[in-house]
Amino acid sequence: MIVAFSVTPLGVGEEVGEYVADAVRVVRESGLPNRTDAMFTTIEGDSWDEVMDVVRRAVAAVEERAPRVSFILKADIRPGVHDGMTSKVETVERHLAEG
């Protein structure tokens, strides 16, 4: 299962990086494969419970300091697939290279 999520603190001003870093820290400490870019943090795990526990804790980390939180989630639930974060990108890159 791959989950991409974005958590945004509201009511804290325009500079939100330190709040987002709290969420990303939770994800990185989870030990699950993860990747963070400018829009989303993506994590991969074997079960809904495993992945959603990390997402819940990441959102809670932002809630501790922000008066309001916005949260977006997208999931690819595909049992039996491992390393999908890497293999999906490699497939696209292979097709691009082939022209």
N, CA, C and O atoms as a GROMACS GRO file, in nm:
protein
  396
    1MET      N    1   0.084  -0.117   0.000
    1MET     CA    2   0.000   0.000   0.000
    1MET      C    3   0.089   0.123   0.000
    1MET      O    4   0.183   0.134   0.078
    2ILE      N    5   0.057   0.215  -0.089
    2ILE     CA    6   0.128   0.343  -0.096
    2ILE      C    7   0.028   0.453  -0.061
    2ILE      O    8  -0.084   0.456  -0.113
    3VAL      N    9   0.069   0.542   0.027
    3VAL     CA   10  -0.015   0.655   0.064
    3VAL      C   11   0.064   0.784   0.047
    3VAL      O   12   0.176   0.797   0.098
    4ALA      N   13   0.006   0.878  -0.026
    4ALA     CA   14   0.063   1.012  -0.037
    4ALA      C   15  -0.028   1.105   0.042
    4ALA      O   16  -0.150   1.102   0.026
    5PHE      N   17   0.031   1.187   0.126
    5PHE     CA   18  -0.052   1.278   0.204
    5PHE      C   19   0.016   1.413   0.220
    5PHE      O   20   0.138   1.426   0.210
    6SER      N   21  -0.067   1.510   0.245
    6SER     CA   22  -0.020   1.645   0.269
    6SER      C   23  -0.094   1.697   0.391
    6SER      O   24  -0.216   1.686   0.400
    7VAL      N   25  -0.022   1.753   0.483
    7VAL     CA   26  -0.083   1.813   0.602
    7VAL      C   27  -0.037   1.958   0.609
    7VAL      O   28   0.082   1.988   0.602
    8THR      N   29  -0.134   2.048   0.623
    8THR     CA   30  -0.105   2.190   0.623
    8THR      C   31  -0.161   2.255   0.748
    8THR      O   32  -0.282   2.247   0.772
    9PRO      N   33  -0.077   2.319   0.827
    9PRO     CA   34  -0.128   2.393   0.943
    9PRO      C   35  -0.193   2.522   0.895
    9PRO      O   36  -0.142   2.589   0.806
   10LEU      N   37  -0.303   2.555   0.955
   10LEU     CA   38  -0.372   2.680   0.922
   10LEU      C   39  -0.372   2.770   1.045
   10LEU      O   40  -0.372   2.723   1.159
   11GLY      N   41  -0.372   2.900   1.020
   11GLY     CA   42  -0.374   2.996   1.130
   11GLY      C   43  -0.239   3.020   1.194
   11GLY      O   44  -0.231   3.070   1.306
   12VAL      N   45  -0.132   2.984   1.122
   12VAL     CA   46   0.003   3.003   1.178
   12VAL      C   47   0.088   3.096   1.093
   12VAL      O   48   0.207   3.114   1.120
   13GLY      N   49   0.029   3.157   0.991
   13GLY     CA   50   0.104   3.244   0.902
   13GLY      C   51   0.145   3.172   0.776
   13GLY      O   52   0.108   3.056   0.754
   14GLU      N   53   0.222   3.241   0.693
   14GLU     CA   54   0.261   3.185   0.563
   14GLU      C   55   0.374   3.085   0.571
   14GLU      O   56   0.382   2.995   0.488
   15GLU      N   57   0.461   3.097   0.668
   15GLU     CA   58   0.576   3.007   0.682
   15GLU      C   59   0.533   2.884   0.762
   15GLU      O   60   0.516   2.891   0.884
   16VAL      N   61   0.516   2.772   0.692
   16VAL     CA   62   0.465   2.651   0.758
   16VAL      C   63   0.568   2.538   0.764
   16VAL      O   64   0.538   2.430   0.814
   17GLY      N   65   0.688   2.563   0.712
   17GLY     CA   66   0.789   2.458   0.702
   17GLY      C   67   0.821   2.389   0.834
   17GLY      O   68   0.838   2.267   0.836
   18GLU      N   69   0.830   2.464   0.943
   18GLU     CA   70   0.865   2.402   1.070
   18GLU      C   71   0.755   2.308   1.118
   18GLU      O   72   0.783   2.209   1.185
   19TYR      N   73   0.630   2.340   1.086
   19TYR     CA   74   0.517   2.255   1.126
   19TYR      C   75   0.514   2.127   1.041
   19TYR      O   76   0.493   2.017   1.091
   20VAL      N   77   0.537   2.146   0.911
   20VAL     CA   78   0.542   2.031   0.820
   20VAL      C   79   0.658   1.939   0.859
   20VAL      O   80   0.647   1.817   0.850
   21ALA      N   81   0.768   1.998   0.901
   21ALA     CA   82   0.884   1.918   0.944
   21ALA      C   83   0.847   1.827   1.061
   21ALA      O   84   0.900   1.716   1.072
   22ASP      N   85   0.759   1.872   1.149
   22ASP     CA   86   0.714   1.787   1.260
   22ASP      C   87   0.647   1.661   1.207
   22ASP      O   88   0.670   1.551   1.258
   23ALA      N   89   0.564   1.676   1.104
   23ALA     CA   90   0.496   1.561   1.044
   23ALA      C   91   0.594   1.470   0.973
   23ALA      O   92   0.588   1.348   0.988
   24VAL      N   93   0.685   1.527   0.897
   24VAL     CA   94   0.783   1.447   0.822
   24VAL      C   95   0.875   1.372   0.919
   24VAL      O   96   0.915   1.260   0.891
   25ARG      N   97   0.907   1.432   1.029
   25ARG     CA   98   0.991   1.366   1.130
   25ARG      C   99   0.924   1.237   1.179
   25ARG      O  100   0.990   1.134   1.193
   26VAL      N  101   0.795   1.243   1.204
   26VAL     CA  102   0.720   1.124   1.247
   26VAL      C  103   0.730   1.015   1.140
   26VAL      O  104   0.754   0.899   1.172
   27VAL      N  105   0.711   1.054   1.014
   27VAL     CA  106   0.717   0.956   0.904
   27VAL      C  107   0.855   0.893   0.897
   27VAL      O  108   0.867   0.771   0.889
   28ARG      N  109   0.958   0.973   0.900
   28ARG     CA  110   1.095   0.920   0.888
   28ARG      C  111   1.131   0.831   1.006
   28ARG      O  112   1.201   0.731   0.988
   29GLU      N  113   1.085   0.865   1.125
   29GLU     CA  114   1.114   0.783   1.242
   29GLU      C  115   1.035   0.651   1.242
   29GLU      O  116   1.066   0.560   1.319
   30SER      N  117   0.932   0.641   1.158
   30SER     CA  118   0.850   0.520   1.154
   30SER      C  119   0.926   0.400   1.098
   30SER      O  120   0.893   0.285   1.128
   31GLY      N  121   1.028   0.426   1.016
   31GLY     CA  122   1.102   0.319   0.954
   31GLY      C  123   1.041   0.268   0.824
   31GLY      O  124   1.102   0.185   0.757
   32LEU      N  125   0.922   0.315   0.788
   32LEU     CA  126   0.861   0.277   0.661
   32LEU      C  127   0.930   0.349   0.546
   32LEU      O  128   0.978   0.461   0.564
   33PRO      N  129   0.936   0.286   0.429
   33PRO     CA  130   0.990   0.357   0.312
   33PRO      C  131   0.909   0.486   0.290
   33PRO      O  132   0.786   0.484   0.296
   34ASN      N  133   0.978   0.596   0.264
   34ASN     CA  134   0.908   0.723   0.246
   34ASN      C  135   0.986   0.816   0.156
   34ASN      O  136   1.106   0.799   0.134
   35ARG      N  137   0.916   0.914   0.106
   35ARG     CA  138   0.975   1.016   0.018
   35ARG      C  139   0.894   1.144   0.038
   35ARG      O  140   0.772   1.140   0.042
   36THR      N  141   0.963   1.256   0.051
   36THR     CA  142   0.896   1.384   0.065
   36THR      C  143   0.936   1.474  -0.050
   36THR      O  144   1.054   1.485  -0.083
   37ASP      N  145   0.836   1.539  -0.113
   37ASP     CA  146   0.865   1.637  -0.216
   37ASP      C  147   0.793   1.767  -0.180
   37ASP      O  148   0.745   1.781  -0.068
   38ALA      N  149   0.786   1.859  -0.272
   38ALA     CA  150   0.730   1.991  -0.242
   38ALA      C  151   0.581   1.988  -0.210
   38ALA      O  152   0.529   2.082  -0.149
   39MET      N  153   0.511   1.882  -0.252
   39MET     CA  154   0.366   1.880  -0.234
   39MET      C  155   0.315   1.771  -0.139
   39MET      O  156   0.217   1.792  -0.068
   40PHE      N  157   0.382   1.655  -0.136
   40PHE     CA  158   0.332   1.541  -0.060
   40PHE      C  159   0.445   1.465   0.008
   40PHE      O  160   0.562   1.475  -0.031
   41THR      N  161   0.410   1.392   0.110
   41THR     CA  162   0.496   1.289   0.166
   41THR      C  163   0.430   1.156   0.133
   41THR      O  164   0.311   1.137   0.156
   42THR      N  165   0.509   1.064   0.078
   42THR     CA  166   0.459   0.934   0.037
   42THR      C  167   0.524   0.829   0.126
   42THR      O  168   0.644   0.831   0.150
   43ILE      N  169   0.441   0.736   0.174
   43ILE     CA  170   0.492   0.626   0.255
   43ILE      C  171   0.436   0.495   0.203
   43ILE      O  172   0.330   0.492   0.140
   44GLU      N  173   0.509   0.387   0.228
   44GLU     CA  174   0.467   0.256   0.181
   44GLU      C  175   0.475   0.156   0.295
   44GLU      O  176   0.571   0.154   0.372
   45GLY      N  177   0.371   0.073   0.306
   45GLY     CA  178   0.368  -0.030   0.409
   45GLY      C  179   0.287  -0.149   0.364
   45GLY      O  180   0.228  -0.148   0.255
   46ASP      N  181   0.283  -0.250   0.448
   46ASP     CA  182   0.215  -0.374   0.414
   46ASP      C  183   0.066  -0.375   0.445
   46ASP      O  184  -0.009  -0.456   0.390
   47SER      N  185   0.022  -0.285   0.532
   47SER     CA  186  -0.120  -0.288   0.570
   47SER      C  187  -0.176  -0.148   0.590
   47SER      O  188  -0.103  -0.052   0.614
   48TRP      N  189  -0.306  -0.141   0.580
   48TRP     CA  190  -0.380  -0.017   0.604
   48TRP      C  191  -0.348   0.034   0.745
   48TRP      O  192  -0.319   0.153   0.762
   49ASP      N  193  -0.355  -0.054   0.845
   49ASP     CA  194  -0.332  -0.012   0.983
   49ASP      C  195  -0.192   0.044   1.003
   49ASP      O  196  -0.174   0.145   1.070
   50GLU      N  197  -0.092  -0.022   0.945
   50GLU     CA  198   0.046   0.020   0.960
   50GLU      C  199   0.068   0.160   0.903
   50GLU      O  200   0.127   0.246   0.968
   51VAL      N  201   0.020   0.181   0.782
   51VAL     CA  202   0.041   0.310   0.714
   51VAL      C  203  -0.043   0.420   0.778
   51VAL      O  204   0.007   0.530   0.801
   52MET      N  205  -0.168   0.391   0.806
   52MET     CA  206  -0.256   0.495   0.861
   52MET      C  207  -0.217   0.534   1.002
   52MET      O  208  -0.243   0.648   1.043
   53ASP      N  209  -0.156   0.445   1.078
   53ASP     CA  210  -0.106   0.482   1.210
   53ASP      C  211   0.000   0.591   1.198
   53ASP      O  212   0.001   0.686   1.276
   54VAL      N  213   0.088   0.576   1.101
   54VAL     CA  214   0.193   0.677   1.080
   54VAL      C  215   0.131   0.809   1.034
   54VAL      O  216   0.168   0.916   1.083
   55VAL      N  217   0.037   0.802   0.942
   55VAL     CA  218  -0.030   0.924   0.894
   55VAL      C  219  -0.101   0.993   1.009
   55VAL      O  220  -0.091   1.115   1.025
   56ARG      N  221  -0.173   0.916   1.090
   56ARG     CA  222  -0.246   0.973   1.204
   56ARG      C  223  -0.150   1.044   1.299
   56ARG      O  224  -0.178   1.155   1.345
   57ARG      N  225  -0.037   0.981   1.328
   57ARG     CA  226   0.060   1.041   1.420
   57ARG      C  227   0.126   1.165   1.359
   57ARG      O  228   0.157   1.260   1.430
   58ALA      N  229   0.148   1.164   1.228
   58ALA     CA  230   0.206   1.281   1.161
   58ALA      C  231   0.110   1.400   1.166
   58ALA      O  232   0.152   1.513   1.194
   59VAL      N  233  -0.016   1.375   1.141
   59VAL     CA  234  -0.116   1.482   1.149
   59VAL      C  235  -0.126   1.532   1.293
   59VAL      O  236  -0.136   1.653   1.316
   60ALA      N  237  -0.124   1.442   1.390
   60ALA     CA  238  -0.133   1.480   1.531
   60ALA      C  239  -0.016   1.568   1.572
   60ALA      O  240  -0.032   1.658   1.654
   61ALA      N  241   0.102   1.543   1.515
   61ALA     CA  242   0.219   1.625   1.547
   61ALA      C  243   0.197   1.770   1.505
   61ALA      O  244   0.241   1.862   1.574
   62VAL      N  245   0.130   1.791   1.394
   62VAL     CA  246   0.099   1.927   1.348
   62VAL      C  247  -0.014   1.986   1.433
   62VAL      O  248  -0.010   2.104   1.468
   63GLU      N  249  -0.112   1.904   1.466
   63GLU     CA  250  -0.225   1.950   1.550
   63GLU      C  251  -0.179   2.002   1.686
   63GLU      O  252  -0.243   2.089   1.744
   64GLU      N  253  -0.069   1.948   1.736
   64GLU     CA  254  -0.019   1.990   1.867
   64GLU      C  255   0.019   2.137   1.870
   64GLU      O  256   0.016   2.200   1.975
   65ARG      N  257   0.055   2.193   1.752
   65ARG     CA  258   0.105   2.330   1.749
   65ARG      C  259   0.020   2.426   1.666
   65ARG      O  260   0.038   2.548   1.676
   66ALA      N  261  -0.071   2.374   1.586
   66ALA     CA  262  -0.150   2.462   1.499
   66ALA      C  263  -0.297   2.462   1.544
   66ALA      O  264  -0.348   2.359   1.588
   67PRO      N  265  -0.364   2.576   1.533
   67PRO     CA  266  -0.503   2.581   1.576
   67PRO      C  267  -0.600   2.509   1.481
   67PRO      O  268  -0.713   2.477   1.518
   68ARG      N  269  -0.554   2.484   1.359
   68ARG     CA  270  -0.638   2.418   1.259
   68ARG      C  271  -0.546   2.347   1.160
   68ARG      O  272  -0.436   2.394   1.132
   69VAL      N  273  -0.593   2.232   1.107
   69VAL     CA  274  -0.510   2.153   1.017
   69VAL      C  275  -0.592   2.107   0.897
   69VAL      O  276  -0.706   2.061   0.912
   70SER      N  277  -0.534   2.121   0.778
   70SER     CA  278  -0.594   2.068   0.655
   70SER      C  279  -0.512   1.945   0.615
   70SER      O  280  -0.390   1.943   0.631
   71PHE      N  281  -0.582   1.842   0.564
   71PHE     CA  282  -0.517   1.715   0.538
   71PHE      C  283  -0.571   1.654   0.409
   71PHE      O  284  -0.692   1.646   0.391
   72ILE      N  285  -0.482   1.611   0.320
   72ILE     CA  286  -0.519   1.547   0.193
   72ILE      C  287  -0.452   1.410   0.189
   72ILE      O  288  -0.336   1.396   0.228
   73LEU      N  289  -0.525   1.308   0.141
   73LEU     CA  290  -0.470   1.173   0.136
   73LEU      C  291  -0.508   1.106   0.004
   73LEU      O  292  -0.621   1.118  -0.044
   74LYS      N  293  -0.412   1.037  -0.055
   74LYS     CA  294  -0.436   0.956  -0.174
   74LYS      C  295  -0.369   0.821  -0.149
   74LYS      O  296  -0.254   0.816  -0.105
   75ALA      N  297  -0.441   0.712  -0.177
   75ALA     CA  298  -0.386   0.579  -0.149
   75ALA      C  299  -0.395   0.488  -0.270
   75ALA      O  300  -0.490   0.494  -0.348
   76ASP      N  301  -0.293   0.404  -0.286
   76ASP     CA  302  -0.290   0.298  -0.386
   76ASP      C  303  -0.286   0.167  -0.307
   76ASP      O  304  -0.182   0.127  -0.255
   77ILE      N  305  -0.400   0.101  -0.300
   77ILE     CA  306  -0.412  -0.022  -0.222
   77ILE      C  307  -0.401  -0.138  -0.318
   77ILE      O  308  -0.494  -0.168  -0.394
   78ARG      N  309  -0.286  -0.204  -0.315
   78ARG     CA  310  -0.257  -0.313  -0.408
   78ARG      C  311  -0.184  -0.424  -0.333
   78ARG      O  312  -0.061  -0.425  -0.328
   79PRO      N  313  -0.259  -0.517  -0.275
   79PRO     CA  314  -0.198  -0.623  -0.195
   79PRO      C  315  -0.091  -0.700  -0.273
   79PRO      O  316  -0.105  -0.727  -0.392
   80GLY      N  317   0.015  -0.734  -0.200
   80GLY     CA  318   0.120  -0.815  -0.259
   80GLY      C  319   0.227  -0.738  -0.333
   80GLY      O  320   0.329  -0.797  -0.372
   81VAL      N  321   0.208  -0.610  -0.354
   81VAL     CA  322   0.308  -0.529  -0.423
   81VAL      C  323   0.398  -0.464  -0.320
   81VAL      O  324   0.351  -0.402  -0.225
   82HIS      N  325   0.528  -0.480  -0.339
   82HIS     CA  326   0.627  -0.420  -0.250
   82HIS      C  327   0.720  -0.333  -0.332
   82HIS      O  328   0.744  -0.361  -0.450
   83ASP      N  329   0.772  -0.230  -0.272
   83ASP     CA  330   0.862  -0.134  -0.338
   83ASP      C  331   0.793  -0.064  -0.455
   83ASP      O  332   0.857  -0.031  -0.555
   84GLY      N  333   0.664  -0.042  -0.443
   84GLY     CA  334   0.588   0.027  -0.547
   84GLY      C  335   0.632   0.171  -0.568
   84GLY      O  336   0.623   0.222  -0.680
   85MET      N  337   0.678   0.237  -0.462
   85MET     CA  338   0.722   0.376  -0.477
   85MET      C  339   0.835   0.386  -0.578
   85MET      O  340   0.842   0.482  -0.655
   86THR      N  341   0.921   0.288  -0.579
   86THR     CA  342   1.034   0.289  -0.672
   86THR      C  343   0.998   0.227  -0.805
   86THR      O  344   1.029   0.283  -0.911
   87SER      N  345   0.933   0.112  -0.802
   87SER     CA  346   0.906   0.040  -0.928
   87SER      C  347   0.812   0.116  -1.020
   87SER      O  348   0.827   0.108  -1.142
   88LYS      N  349   0.715   0.188  -0.965
   88LYS     CA  350   0.623   0.264  -1.050
   88LYS      C  351   0.698   0.374  -1.127
   88LYS      O  352   0.672   0.397  -1.245
   89VAL      N  353   0.790   0.440  -1.059
   89VAL     CA  354   0.868   0.547  -1.123
   89VAL      C  355   0.964   0.486  -1.226
   89VAL      O  356   0.980   0.541  -1.334
   90GLU      N  357   1.026   0.374  -1.192
   90GLU     CA  358   1.118   0.308  -1.285
   90GLU      C  359   1.047   0.267  -1.414
   90GLU      O  360   1.105   0.275  -1.522
   91THR      N  361   0.922   0.223  -1.403
   91THR     CA  362   0.845   0.185  -1.522
   91THR      C  363   0.824   0.305  -1.613
   91THR      O  364   0.843   0.295  -1.734
   92VAL      N  365   0.787   0.417  -1.557
   92VAL     CA  366   0.767   0.538  -1.637
   92VAL      C  367   0.898   0.582  -1.700
   92VAL      O  368   0.901   0.616  -1.819
   93GLU      N  369   1.006   0.580  -1.624
   93GLU     CA  370   1.137   0.619  -1.677
   93GLU      C  371   1.180   0.527  -1.791
   93GLU      O  372   1.238   0.572  -1.890
   94ARG      N  373   1.152   0.398  -1.777
   94ARG     CA  374   1.187   0.304  -1.884
   94ARG      C  375   1.111   0.338  -2.013
   94ARG      O  376   1.169   0.337  -2.121
   95HIS      N  377   0.984   0.368  -2.002
   95HIS     CA  378   0.905   0.405  -2.119
   95HIS      C  379   0.954   0.536  -2.181
   95HIS      O  380   0.955   0.550  -2.303
   96LEU      N  381   0.994   0.630  -2.098
   96LEU     CA  382   1.048   0.755  -2.150
   96LEU      C  383   1.178   0.731  -2.228
   96LEU      O  384   1.200   0.789  -2.334
   97ALA      N  385   1.263   0.645  -2.174
   97ALA     CA  386   1.391   0.616  -2.238
   97ALA      C  387   1.373   0.544  -2.372
   97ALA      O  388   1.453   0.560  -2.465
   98GLU      N  389   1.266   0.464  -2.379
   98GLU     CA  390   1.240   0.393  -2.504
   98GLU      C  391   1.185   0.482  -2.613
   98GLU      O  392   1.180   0.443  -2.729
   99GLY      N  393   1.143   0.602  -2.575
   99GLY     CA  394   1.096   0.698  -2.674
   99GLY      C  395   0.952   0.687  -2.698
   99GLY      O  396   0.897   0.762  -2.779
   0.00000   0.00000   0.00000
